[in-house]
Amino acid sequence: MTDTNLAVGDHRGLLDIIDRLRSQGVSHYVDLPEIIVCGDQSVGKSSVLEAISRMPFPTKDGLCTRFATELVLRRSSEVTTKVSIIPGESRFGEHKECLESWQPKASIDADGLDAVTEEAKLAMADAAGASAGSPGGDFFDDILRIERTGPEQPHLTIVDLPGLFRTGDKDQSNADVDTVRGMVERYMARPRSIILTVVSAEYPYVLQVVTLMAKHVDPEGLRTMGLITKPDRPGVGSPSEGYFVRLAQNIQEELRLGWHVLKNRAFEERHVSSAERDAIESDFLSKGAWATIDPSHCGVAALKKRLSAVLRDQILAQLPSLVQDVDDYIRDCDTRLKRLGPVRQTPQQQLNYLLSIGEDFTSLATQAVEGTYTSHRFFGYPKEIDKFHRRLRAVVQSRLSEFDKEMRLSGQSQYIVDSESEDAENRKLRDSPRISRSDFVDDVASRLKFSKGRELPGLFNPLIVTDLFVEQCEPWERITRRLVEGMLDDTHQATEAIVKHITASDVAGRVLEIVREGIDGLKADLDAQVDELLESAMQHAITYNSQLTDNVQRIQQERHKRGIRKLIHKAFPITFEDPSRKISVNPIELLDLVGEGFEPDMERFGSALAVDYMEAYYEVALSRFIDDMSVLAFENRLISKLPTLLRSSNFPEMGDEAALHELAGETDESSLERRRLEEKRGTLKKGLQDLKSLQKRKNLVKRPKQEQGPQEESERMSAMSATTPSVFESIDDR
């Protein structure tokens, strides 16, 4: 059988690209496919890493590291070791540069990993301005990166996390318990991470913290692989041994990636060579109950193959979504950088920025006012309710339509009802107090006695129409003032959204002050116009609209029709629902009947006529007032002026450097944020280039069939590599 370790050489370039992304810091922003090694303290995690890498790891009890350790293994004819620190996302500026340039004085081969780890810990603490020995405060999001090459190394990258524990002691505080758990949970929660859960056969499975944590983030076991250590600790034939054997067979706890068994070095075996260690392991796993386990799921050699295949498959499976995520983050950086605006250190830069803000404001405000919502990034789409307030024309139209409706339903101080049926029909719609027409006419008749002029009997003093109209219009001012408040609120919301969309957060507040001052000036003009229209509406009734007489005739005709209908219904037992029904009528009786419908009292007749004219004029004046408020007040005095609020005349002149800096100068926080975003975008763009290059070559690497296990696929890849040059050699064949 071909050594499947050779097969993974075909995807060395693939792993190198992902590792390069991680070393560049892309993993701070986008989850990268990786294998994370998790387990409780003292389960033999260090022995596992030592067996895989052939490099001595610290095996003392207690917490060894305060940070994640990335182990990058690559096959090469030359044995090399390189140690570095990948600064965490919280690092920036000098601290980041310090960690990036860090090199350990100690050597892993000469001084051991313990010495290098301690140096790294001190460097991280120094960069954070913390004490390396402070309990609960010395965990870091930096990553210690160890790159190891050699002829026996697999092509594999794994991330080792600090061991979990339940309670503190003199070396690790109770606060450390939650800190370590939180760090491990964050790594586990990354959806592209493969979780290598290390459990010891020495302790009950259900009592090991890592098992519960893995189930919590991956309840279906889709991206978890189990690794059983210390299989020699349970008694031979004991229930505990049987439990872990069933676990290894994927029976007791089923995982999609299955389980693996690895025998740790015993204390007395600590000085034996790696080859001797492998032989001891192979001998043990070939006997007793452990001999029933699939050989491809036992021992360090098989583990390397499985992990290499699993990582390769995960990278290829996640590649499309990974490219999309990186692209999305780049666009997010671009958006946020645009919000920050250009660098604004000099007065000229500050003035240019303000002028560009003015142009952008005018453009968006014009679109908002005219109802041409072409900028979907700002206005959104029609169904985006949370952005509706930005579509100012639509908001204004809705507001004025509601104003028209309220004025017609509630604009009268008294709603005059001519019949019970009419009252019932409008009772649910109108809020105004109701009064019957008969009572209202009686009230007008009593007023006319004190307003008589030289008019003949049956006529009325024209001034009474104005008096009645003004009384009826009493609610207009209240409704109109409420409309003004609402319209100003709408204006503030729309303009504030525009300013926040086009300016940096540290400039938006100061620019908004200019806009608000401008709106306050428009409000003064608007209030003056509203006062003028209200005063004009309440003065002497004047109109040359022919609709006035039409309204009078219509009102009288409708009332006479209702009166005659009532008299006919009273005289004849008929209904008007059946137009085909015929009755015999005495013409004389019909004439007398119709005559009963006319008002014999001349004074009351004049009062009724005055009411008719008041109602007719009210309809004409109401429509005119609503239109005047819409056009002369809101449109001319407020809405149409909004695009002019941020012109060059609103900004300081070039010579006024202090005012320019106060308005558009860049804060230290803004400058720092820009540097962070530019660095992040640069990192992501480099990563995107590598990913797209990898994606183009993806079709050359055949994905393993679902029915094939990792070992069978590795063998197939090995055979293919024997005749086909590595497709990734052109990427990075080291």
C-alpha positions in Angstrom: 0.0 0.0 0.0 1.3 3.5 -0.8 2.3 5.7 2.1 -0.6 8.1 2.2 1.6 10.7 3.9 2.9 11.3 0.4 -0.6 12.0 -0.9 -1.2 15.1 1.2 1.8 16.7 -0.5 -0.6 17.5 -3.3 -2.4 19.9 -1.1 0.6 21.5 0.5 0.0 24.7 -1.5 -3.6 24.7 -0.4 -2.6 24.6 3.3 0.1 27.2 2.7 -2.4 29.6 1.4 -4.7 29.2 4.4 -1.7 29.5 6.7 -0.5 32.6 4.9 -4.0 34.2 5.4 -3.8 33.4 9.1 -0.3 34.8 9.4 -1.5 38.0 7.7 -4.2 38.3 10.3 -7.2 37.5 8.1 -8.5 35.1 10.8 -9.1 38.2 13.0 -11.9 39.1 10.6 -13.0 35.9 8.8 -13.2 32.4 10.2 -10.7 30.2 8.4 -10.9 26.4 8.1 -8.7 25.0 10.9 -8.3 22.1 13.3 -8.5 23.1 16.9 -7.2 20.8 19.6 -9.4 21.0 22.8 -9.4 19.1 26.0 -9.3 19.2 29.7 -6.0 19.6 31.5 -4.0 16.4 32.1 -5.8 14.4 29.3 -2.5 14.1 27.4 -3.0 16.9 24.8 0.7 17.7 24.9 1.6 14.1 24.2 -0.7 14.1 21.2 1.0 17.2 19.7 4.4 15.7 20.5 3.6 12.5 18.8 2.3 14.3 15.7 5.1 16.8 15.4 8.0 14.8 16.8 8.8 17.9 18.9 8.9 17.8 22.7 5.9 19.5 24.3 5.6 20.5 28.0 3.8 17.7 29.8 3.7 19.0 33.4 0.3 19.2 35.1 -1.3 22.6 35.3 -1.8 25.4 32.9 1.1 25.6 30.4 0.0 28.4 28.0 -2.0 31.5 28.2 -2.7 31.7 24.5 -3.4 29.6 21.4 -0.5 27.8 19.7 -0.5 27.2 16.0 1.5 24.3 14.9 2.4 24.4 11.1 3.9 21.1 9.9 5.3 20.6 6.4 7.3 17.8 4.8 10.7 18.9 3.6 14.1 17.3 3.2 15.5 20.1 5.5 14.7 20.2 9.2 13.8 23.8 10.2 11.9 25.4 13.0 10.6 29.0 13.0 8.8 30.6 15.9 6.8 33.8 15.6 3.8 35.6 17.1 0.6 36.5 15.2 -0.7 39.6 16.9 -4.3 39.5 18.1 -7.0 41.7 16.7 -6.7 44.0 19.7 -3.1 44.8 18.8 -2.3 47.9 16.8 0.5 50.3 15.9 3.8 49.9 17.9 2.5 47.0 19.9 1.6 45.1 16.8 4.9 45.8 15.1 6.7 44.8 18.2 5.0 41.4 18.3 5.4 40.9 14.6 9.2 41.4 14.8 9.6 39.3 17.9 12.1 36.4 17.8 12.8 34.1 20.7 16.2 34.0 22.2 15.7 30.4 23.3 15.6 27.5 20.9 13.0 24.8 20.9 15.5 22.1 20.1 18.2 23.3 22.6 16.1 24.8 25.4 12.7 23.2 24.9 9.3 24.6 24.1 8.8 25.6 27.7 11.5 28.3 27.4 10.1 29.6 24.1 6.6 29.7 25.5 7.6 31.7 28.5 9.4 34.2 26.3 6.4 34.6 24.1 4.2 35.1 27.2 6.5 37.9 28.5 6.4 39.6 25.0 2.6 39.5 24.9 2.3 40.8 28.4 4.8 43.6 27.7 2.9 44.6 24.6 -0.3 44.7 26.6 1.2 46.6 29.4 0.3 43.8 31.8 2.2 41.6 34.2 2.9 38.1 32.8 2.1 36.7 36.2 -1.1 38.5 37.1 -3.8 36.0 37.8 -6.8 36.2 35.5 -5.3 38.9 33.4 -2.6 37.2 31.4 -4.5 35.5 28.6 -4.0 36.9 25.2 -5.7 36.7 21.8 -2.2 36.6 20.2 -1.1 33.3 18.7 2.2 31.6 19.1 3.1 30.2 15.7 5.5 27.3 15.4 6.5 26.2 11.9 8.3 22.9 11.7 9.6 21.2 8.6 11.3 17.8 8.2 11.2 14.6 6.1 8.8 12.9 8.6 6.4 15.8 9.0 2.9 15.6 7.5 1.3 18.6 5.7 -0.9 19.7 8.6 -1.8 22.8 10.5 -3.5 22.5 14.0 -4.2 25.1 16.7 -3.7 24.0 20.3 -5.8 25.7 22.9 -5.2 26.0 26.6 -6.4 23.1 28.7 -9.8 23.4 30.4 -10.1 23.0 34.2 -12.9 23.3 36.8 -11.3 25.2 39.7 -8.3 27.3 40.5 -5.1 26.7 42.5 -2.0 28.6 43.3 -0.9 28.7 39.7 -4.3 29.5 38.1 -7.1 31.5 39.6 -10.8 30.8 39.6 -11.2 33.7 37.2 -8.9 31.8 34.8 -11.5 29.0 34.7 -14.0 31.3 32.9 -11.3 33.0 30.8 -10.0 29.7 29.4 -13.5 28.4 28.8 -14.4 31.6 27.0 -11.4 31.4 24.7 -12.1 27.7 23.8 -15.8 28.5 23.2 -14.9 31.3 20.8 -12.7 29.0 18.8 -15.2 26.1 18.9 -18.1 28.5 17.8 -16.3 29.3 14.5 -18.4 27.4 12.0 -15.4 26.5 9.8 -13.4 25.0 12.7 -12.9 21.2 13.0 -13.0 20.4 16.7 -10.5 17.7 17.7 -11.9 16.7 21.1 -9.2 15.0 23.3 -10.6 12.8 26.0 -8.7 10.6 28.4 -9.8 7.0 29.1 -8.4 7.6 32.6 -11.4 9.7 33.6 -15.2 9.2 33.1 -16.2 10.6 29.7 -19.2 12.5 30.9 -17.2 14.4 33.6 -14.7 15.9 31.1 -15.6 19.5 30.4 -14.7 19.5 26.7 -17.4 17.0 25.8 -20.2 19.2 26.9 -18.7 22.3 25.3 -18.3 20.5 21.9 -21.9 19.2 22.1 -23.1 22.7 22.8 -21.6 24.2 19.6 -21.9 21.1 17.4 -24.9 19.2 18.7 -25.1 16.9 15.7 -21.4 16.1 15.7 -20.9 17.3 12.1 -17.5 18.9 12.6 -16.2 17.2 15.7 -13.6 14.4 15.7 -12.9 12.5 19.0 -9.5 11.5 20.1 -9.1 9.0 23.0 -5.8 9.1 25.0 -4.4 6.9 27.7 -6.2 3.7 26.6 -3.9 1.7 28.9 -5.3 3.3 32.1 -8.6 1.4 32.5 -8.3 -2.1 33.8 -8.3 -4.8 31.1 -11.8 -6.0 30.6 -13.2 -3.4 32.9 -16.6 -1.6 32.1 -14.6 1.6 31.7 -12.4 0.0 29.0 -15.5 -1.4 27.2 -17.1 2.1 27.3 -14.1 3.8 25.6 -13.8 0.9 23.1 -17.4 1.5 22.0 -16.7 5.2 21.9 -13.8 4.5 19.5 -16.1 2.4 17.4 -18.4 5.4 17.0 -21.2 3.5 18.8 -21.4 5.2 22.2 -21.2 8.7 20.9 -21.6 9.0 17.1 -19.5 11.7 15.3 -19.5 12.3 11.6 -15.7 12.4 11.5 -15.4 9.4 13.9 -13.0 8.7 16.7 -9.3 7.9 17.0 -7.2 6.2 19.7 -3.7 7.3 20.7 -1.5 5.8 23.4 0.5 8.4 25.4 4.0 7.7 26.6 4.0 6.3 30.1 6.3 8.1 32.6 8.9 5.4 32.4 8.8 5.8 28.6 9.5 9.5 28.6 13.1 9.1 27.3 12.4 6.6 24.5 12.7 7.7 20.8 9.7 8.5 18.6 10.1 5.3 16.7 10.2 3.3 19.9 7.1 5.2 21.1 5.3 4.3 17.9 6.2 0.7 18.2 5.0 0.5 21.8 1.7 2.1 20.8 1.2 -0.2 17.8 1.9 -3.3 20.0 -0.6 -2.2 22.7 -3.4 -1.3 20.2 -3.0 -4.7 18.5 -4.0 -6.6 21.6 -7.1 -7.2 23.7 -10.3 -5.1 23.2 -8.4 -2.4 21.4 -7.6 -4.8 18.6 -11.3 -4.6 17.5 -10.8 -1.0 16.5 -10.4 -0.2 12.8 -6.6 0.1 12.3 -7.1 3.4 10.3 -8.5 4.8 13.6 -5.6 3.8 15.8 -2.1 5.2 16.3 -0.3 8.4 15.4 0.6 7.5 11.8 -3.1 7.0 10.9 -4.0 10.1 12.9 -1.8 12.3 10.8 -3.4 10.9 7.6 -6.9 11.5 8.9 -6.2 15.0 10.1 -4.6 15.9 6.8 -7.5 14.6 4.8 -10.1 16.2 7.1 -8.4 19.6 6.9 -8.0 19.4 3.2 -11.7 18.5 2.7 -12.8 21.3 5.1 -10.8 23.9 3.2 -12.2 22.8 -0.2 -15.8 22.6 1.1 -15.6 26.1 2.7 -13.8 27.8 -0.1 -16.8 29.4 -1.9 -18.3 30.8 1.3 -14.9 31.9 2.5 -14.3 33.9 -0.7 -17.8 35.5 -0.2 -17.1 36.4 3.4 -13.8 38.0 2.6 -15.4 40.0 -0.2 -18.2 41.1 2.1 -15.8 42.3 4.7 -13.8 44.3 2.1 -17.0 46.0 1.0 -17.8 46.7 4.7 -14.4 48.3 5.1 -14.9 50.4 1.9 -18.3 51.6 3.3 -16.9 52.5 6.7 -13.8 54.2 5.1 -16.1 56.2 2.9 -18.0 57.3 6.0 -14.8 58.5 7.6 -14.1 60.6 4.5 -10.7 61.5 3.2 -7.7 62.5 5.3 -8.4 65.9 6.8 -5.2 67.2 8.3 -4.8 70.5 6.4 -7.3 73.4 6.0 -7.5 72.8 2.3 -8.3 69.1 2.9 -11.0 70.1 5.4 -12.6 72.7 3.1 -12.6 70.3 0.2 -14.3 67.7 2.4 -17.0 70.1 3.5 -17.6 71.1 -0.1 -18.0 67.5 -1.1 -20.4 67.0 1.8 -22.4 69.9 0.6 -22.7 68.4 -2.9 -23.7 65.0 -1.6 -26.3 66.6 0.7 -27.8 68.7 -2.1 -28.0 65.6 -4.3 -29.7 63.3 -1.8 -31.9 66.1 -0.4 -33.1 66.9 -4.0 -33.9 63.2 -4.6 -35.7 63.0 -1.3 -37.7 66.2 -2.0 -38.5 65.3 -5.7 -39.3 61.7 -4.9 -36.7 60.3 -7.3 -35.2 57.7 -5.0 -32.4 56.5 -7.3 -29.8 55.9 -4.6 -30.9 52.6 -3.2 -28.0 52.4 -0.8 -29.5 55.4 1.1 -33.2 55.3 0.3 -33.5 51.5 0.4 -36.3 49.7 -1.4 -40.1 50.4 -1.1 -40.6 47.6 1.4 -37.8 48.6 3.7 -39.9 50.2 6.4 -37.0 51.3 8.5 -35.8 53.6 5.7 -39.2 55.0 4.8 -38.4 58.3 6.7 -35.7 59.0 4.2 -38.2 59.2 1.3 -39.3 62.6 2.3 -41.7 63.3 -0.6 -43.6 60.1 0.2 -43.7 61.1 3.9 -44.9 64.6 3.0 -47.6 63.3 0.7 -48.8 60.9 3.4 -48.7 63.6 6.1 -50.7 66.1 3.9 -53.3 63.4 2.9 -53.9 62.8 6.6 -54.2 66.5 7.2 -56.8 66.7 4.4 -58.7 63.9 5.9 -58.6 65.3 9.5 -59.6 68.7 8.4 -62.7 67.4 6.5 -63.7 65.1 9.4 -62.8 67.1 12.4 -62.3 70.7 11.1 -65.7 71.9 12.2 -66.5 73.1 15.7 -70.0 71.7 15.2 -71.1 69.2 12.7 -74.6 70.2 11.4 -76.8 67.1 10.9 -79.9 67.5 8.7 -81.4 64.1 9.4 -81.1 61.1 11.8 -80.0 58.8 8.9 -77.2 61.3 8.0 -76.1 61.4 11.6 -75.9 57.6 11.9 -73.9 57.4 8.7 -71.3 59.9 9.8 -71.2 59.3 13.5 -68.3 56.9 13.4 -66.2 59.1 11.1 -66.4 62.5 12.6 -65.1 63.7 15.9 -66.8 67.1 16.0 -69.8 67.7 18.3 -73.1 67.2 16.5 -76.0 69.6 16.3 -79.2 69.2 14.3 -79.8 71.7 11.5 -83.1 72.8 13.0 -81.4 73.7 16.3 -78.6 75.4 14.5 -81.0 77.5 12.4 -82.9 78.5 15.6 -79.6 79.7 17.1 -78.8 81.7 14.0 -82.3 83.2 14.0 -81.7 84.5 17.5 -78.4 86.0 16.5 -80.0 87.7 13.5 -82.2 89.7 15.8 -79.1 91.5 17.0 -77.5 91.8 13.6 -80.3 93.3 11.6 -79.5 96.0 9.1 -81.6 97.3 6.3 -82.3 94.0 4.7 -85.9 93.0 3.8 -87.8 90.3 5.7 -86.6 86.8 4.7 -83.1 88.1 4.0 -80.0 88.2 6.3 -77.1 90.4 7.2 -74.1 89.1 5.1 -71.8 89.6 8.1 -73.5 86.7 9.9 -72.0 84.3 7.3 -68.5 85.4 8.3 -69.3 85.1 12.0 -70.7 81.6 11.6 -67.8 80.5 9.4 -65.1 81.8 11.8 -66.8 79.8 14.7 -66.9 76.7 12.5 -63.2 77.1 11.7 -62.1 77.2 15.3 -60.3 73.7 15.2 -58.3 74.6 12.1 -55.4 76.3 14.0 -55.0 73.3 16.4 -54.9 70.8 13.6 -52.6 73.0 11.5 -50.1 73.6 14.4 -49.9 69.8 14.9 -49.2 69.4 11.2 -46.4 71.9 11.4 -44.8 70.0 14.3 -45.1 66.7 12.5 -43.7 68.1 9.2 -40.7 69.6 11.0 -40.1 66.2 12.7 -40.2 64.5 9.3 -37.8 67.1 7.9 -35.3 66.6 10.8 -35.4 62.8 10.5 -34.7 62.9 6.7 -31.9 65.5 6.8 -30.3 63.8 9.8 -30.3 60.5 8.0 -28.7 62.2 5.0 -26.0 63.9 7.0 -25.1 60.7 8.9 -25.0 58.8 5.6 -22.5 61.2 3.9 -20.3 62.3 6.8 -17.9 60.8 9.2 -19.3 60.1 12.7 -17.0 62.7 14.3 -18.1 65.4 11.8 -21.8 64.5 11.5 -22.8 66.2 14.8 -21.2 69.5 13.8 -22.6 69.5 10.3 -26.0 68.6 11.8 -25.9 71.8 13.8 -25.6 73.8 10.6 -28.5 71.9 9.0 -30.7 72.4 12.2 -29.9 76.1 12.2 -31.0 76.3 8.6 -34.2 74.4 9.4 -34.9 76.7 12.3 -34.6 79.6 9.9 -37.1 77.9 7.6 -39.4 77.2 10.5 -39.6 80.9 11.2 -40.6 81.6 7.6 -43.0 78.7 7.8 -44.6 79.9 11.0 -45.1 83.4 9.6 -46.7 81.9 6.4 -49.0 79.7 8.5 -50.0 82.6 10.7 -50.8 84.7 7.6 -52.9 81.9 6.0 -54.8 81.3 9.3 -55.5 85.0 9.7 -56.6 85.3 6.1 -58.9 82.4 6.4 -60.7 83.9 9.4 -61.3 87.3 7.8 -64.3 88.5 5.9 -65.6 85.7 3.7 -64.4 86.4 0.1 -64.6 84.1 -2.9 -65.2 84.5 -6.6 -65.4 80.7 -7.0 -68.6 79.8 -8.9 -68.7 76.6 -6.9 -70.1 78.7 -4.0 -73.5 79.1 -5.7 -73.3 75.5 -7.0 -72.8 74.3 -3.4 -75.7 76.4 -2.1 -78.1 75.0 -4.8 -76.9 71.5 -4.1 -77.4 71.8 -0.4 -80.8 73.2 -0.8 -81.8 70.7 -3.4 -80.7 67.8 -1.2 -82.5 69.2 1.8 -85.7 69.8 -0.2 -85.5 66.4 -1.7 -85.2 64.8 1.7 -88.1 66.9 2.9 -90.4 65.9 0.0 -89.5 62.3 0.3 -90.4 62.4 4.0 -93.8 64.0 3.3 -94.6 61.5 0.5 -93.7 58.6 2.8 -95.9 60.1 5.4 -98.9 60.5 3.1 -98.5 57.3 1.2 -97.6 53.9 2.7 -94.8 53.2 0.2 -91.1 52.8 0.1 -88.7 54.0 -2.5 -86.7 50.8 -3.0 -89.0 49.5 -5.8 -88.9 52.0 -8.7 -91.4 49.9 -10.8 -94.2 50.3 -8.2 -97.0 52.7 -9.3 -99.6 54.6 -7.2 -102.6 56.9 -7.9 -102.2 60.4 -6.7 -104.7 63.3 -6.5 -102.9 66.3 -8.1 -104.5 68.8 -5.6 -103.5 66.7 -2.6 -99.9 66.4 -4.1 -99.7 70.1 -4.5 -100.8 70.8 -1.0 -98.3 68.1 0.2 -95.4 69.8 -1.6 -96.5 73.2 -0.2 -96.0 71.9 3.3 -92.3 71.6 2.6 -91.7 75.3 2.4 -90.8 77.5 5.4 -93.7 79.9 6.1 -91.7 81.9 8.8 -89.7 84.6 6.9 -87.2 85.1 9.7 -86.5 81.5 9.9 -86.2 81.3 6.1 -83.5 84.0 6.2 -81.7 82.1 9.0 -81.8 78.9 7.0 -80.5 80.6 3.9 -77.6 82.1 6.0 -76.7 78.6 7.2 -76.8 77.3 3.6 -74.3 80.0 2.5 -72.1 79.4 5.5 -71.9 75.7 4.7 -71.3 76.3 1.0 -68.6 78.8 1.7 -67.0 76.5 4.3 -66.5 73.8 1.6 -64.8 76.3 -0.8 -62.7 77.9 2.0 -61.6 74.5 3.4 -60.3 73.2 0.1 -58.5 76.5 -0.6 -56.9 76.5 2.9 -55.7 72.9 2.6 -54.1 73.7 -0.8 -52.6 76.9 0.4 -51.1 75.2 3.4 -49.6 72.5 1.2 -48.2 74.8 -1.5 -47.6 78.3 0.0 -46.6 77.1 3.4 -45.0 73.7 3.5 -43.8 73.4 -0.1 -42.6 77.0 -0.7 -41.3 77.8 2.8 -39.9 74.4 3.9 -39.6 71.4 1.7 -38.3 73.0 -1.5 -35.6 74.9 0.5 -34.0 71.8 2.1 -31.5 71.1 -0.7 -30.0 74.6 -0.1 -29.1 74.1 3.5 -25.5 73.0 2.9 -24.0 75.4 0.4 -20.5 76.7 0.3 -21.7 79.9 2.0 -22.6 77.8 5.1 -19.0 76.8 5.6 -16.0 78.8 7.0 -13.7 80.4 4.5 -10.2 79.1 3.7 -8.5 81.7 5.9 -10.4 80.7 9.0 -8.3 77.7 9.9 -9.6 77.4 13.5 -13.2 77.3 12.3 -12.4 74.8 9.6 -10.6 72.5 12.0 -13.5 72.8 14.5 -16.0 71.8 11.9 -14.2 69.2 9.7 -10.9 68.4 11.5 -10.1 64.8 12.1 -10.1 63.5 15.7 -7.4 61.1 16.9 -10.0 58.4 17.2 -11.1 58.9 13.6 -7.5 58.8 12.3 -6.9 55.6 14.3 -10.0 54.0 12.9 -9.0 54.9 9.4 -5.6 53.3 9.9 -7.3 50.2 11.3 -9.7 49.9 8.4 -7.1 50.5 5.8 -4.9 47.9 7.3 -7.8 45.5 7.6 -8.8 46.1 4.0 -5.3 45.6 2.8 -5.0 42.3 4.7 -8.3 41.1 3.3 -7.5 42.1 -0.3 -4.3 40.2 -0.2 -6.1 37.2 1.3 -8.8 37.5 -1.4 -6.3 37.3 -4.2 -4.9 34.1 -2.7 -8.3 32.6 -2.2 -9.4 33.4 -5.8 -6.2 31.9 -7.1 -6.9 28.8 -5.1 -10.5 28.8 -6.3 -9.4 28.8 -9.9 -7.3 25.7 -9.2 -10.0 24.0 -7.2 -11.4 22.2 -10.2 -8.0 20.5 -10.6 -8.2 18.9 -7.2 -10.9 16.3 -7.1 -13.0 16.3 -4.0 -13.3 13.0 -2.2 -16.5 11.1 -2.8 -18.9 11.0 0.1 -18.8 7.2 0.2 -15.0 7.2 0.6 -13.3 7.5 3.9 -10.3 9.8 4.5 -7.8 6.9 4.1 -9.2 5.6 0.9 -9.3 9.0 -0.6 -5.7 9.7 0.5 -4.6 6.5 -1.2 -6.4 7.6 -4.4 -4.7 11.0 -4.1 -1.4 9.2 -3.6 -1.8 7.2 -6.8 -2.7 10.3 -8.7 0.2 12.3 -7.3 2.6 9.5 -8.5 1.8 10.4 -12.2 0.6 14.0 -12.0 2.7 17.0 -10.8 1.2 18.9 -7.8 -1.2 21.5 -9.1 -0.1 23.7 -6.2 3.6 23.6 -7.0 3.1 26.9 -8.9 1.6 28.4 -5.8 4.2 27.6 -3.2 6.2 24.4 -3.5 8.6 24.6 -0.6 
